[in-house]
């Protein structure tokens, strides 16, 4: 009978030899399940499977079998079992971690989702895109007025290109949002088939002014001497006899006229409006007496309603520090992204702290929107529920990994 240290070394040697295949299978199972489904296999199940594959008397039962533990080769077998157990657990943990951080190209939800046919995908710069074809007439939506013909023509004349690596549901959502944004539509419905053909129903723009007023603000119109070139979105200061108020311009009208251009007619001389210079954007106002509408707070709105006239001063925009911050983050390899927690996401029911996004994926949660309320720099005990929106910052790989966890 060999000495105990020698038997232990023999057991380690036997465990490594017989544990290579179980270890590889444990790693593959841990990686595959985490990568595709986002689910972590329990370590106990992996250990039982690995020891059973090693063929040591049914796996863990060998630890309680006296014929094994009390035999001459008992220490060797028990040591081999323990080595296989540790290798399997280690391989499973590494596979699970790699599956959580590896950039996702597909998942079970993506496999279930309908996608575009390969025949309509174009590859530009190594990335696939699809040019949507609008089929049929653009229909009107019930409970809305008919869509103007000029908007119908513009929608059909536009070239619509979208990423081809999305499911049809996501393509329809993105196309619908682009239509509503670019044409200021009240609503839109889109259906896209696997051949990239889109069917559209749209509602015309309504309440255009109210859409441009930020939440919590009020729009007030006041007579003023309007500067030349005032445009929508400018930050202006209104000086009245009672107060000085700052607001955002939502519309303006002035009485200034461009110099007319004389043209010859049979009956004498007529005029036609001068055309703006080519390449220059059309200004909202041409200067002179007029009326401006600005978005201000509720208290300032009452003050402006009591004023008869106001003097308008345009504020310079200056440097946008938020864009400077974004530029610095991009140069350091960081990106921003907003996620919405799905109902079956693994993070639902967790907190910001227990989710461990920083430790697992190297990203930070900047803000959480829950029940319509934003909470910036959320505490570790902030709960996460289905439908919550998360603003996350981190490297691109980490954000891609988080996308698989929250969806």
Steps between C-alpha positions, in 0.01 A plus 500: 500500500646833395544791739207745533675793322577272207140383484379862506732587210371197313144616568578850364654344191200270451255785560666723239505221241142389551370853559606656168181402315261583789677835544458585131132404514447706819658805334292455185176464694572803719594716202223379269210539740613842620574628150177384336242505779661717770438219753771366733504122544520398870852390590376185675346370181822559309702316768272195494514486121878540494565226756255269326682559173828422673355155571591482867230270643207730419663829593443643849381163638863389498568737793264296722584152368711320766631252242668794329607718791636210710670313216873507436449759225245700695710819545586498129137475390371755752774747401417447132132569570584822686727615213226434243251685722724808530589503129135473401391779733782725384429432130128557552560834675737619226261393226210675670701822540616491138146438379382809690767732354544358151345728231163353406413432140189293572280382784188290541280807460693596187470148363124505561458846341426529130786649302562632151575274208867489402402602148416858604803561726772730369847504658664841533828526690456149637156576649168391358226745415167483322329756276129485578253498212166669570226301331149623431356835598562654840173445684326739735455410866160479661395789727746736325456738205633387158876525446597790267610396153836680526595291805395180323719591204797591723479172693490290184778701333736463798763222507461311824804298615508307829737245660435148370603315819174584679181300529195616309335628819799722578519618137134598509548690827803689368333585169187618679707725728691647203175580319354671806820698563586611146145590392362600841217248460241460772518122464616231258455125450758294310511138382820356346530154347809283451557650153546851639162621374326752726132583528427833669201673656559852632319786671574866414681733739270649763557756773838593358557782748423295811749233390780756509429612856714318761326325787420734787518812282234736362498682166420873512490747210598864541551796263864595454761649270619177341868465401590390149577130460327382816441125469300239687692359796701817572545593866366854549465743788185713513527834680166641617419785734442255784765230455771338292405151381699238311331247274526285189356631175233272350374735226539858380353736244635836390384772261837549330498459120774401259578746220268423211643416163337698212381308196357631174136433411279612217310735726796664670726392787424230750706342774580148613655401831876475507629141525726409790865433413573143397649283771403731788232383740173693499478721810182493703475879512615790284491753783262777606189527710339166559401239752700223667382187680732367768492201734541613861418377849147532638585793727677687219202433273273702729748789492517501120121485466480827693761670275405697189838495324846358560854556379662186358868418557645183344733299724814336356509123509870476590671166552283203587679336789289185468641441150851563630440235768371254241808562285733431793315177584514383139873566482546281807299217341180562696146519359152589628197280442145484629341163578145398591462199729286228344248313714705179489842663537730338761549841668131539585462474878866583560643828625770714344746356748407130471484523119879544504521663157822681587675188628367268227503723191709802598216753454337753729131588545466879478124527537187289542151601395231320698128586492575810294755640748871530422751430776855602418797317654261243651597343833597134526161412651306649204260219385473404133158415359363410158465809281769701682734700279874498574765742373827304499856612415793274423698332221316380192554133588355549845195681364442220249513250785253706705263507200474122522431512873222761497310375194 
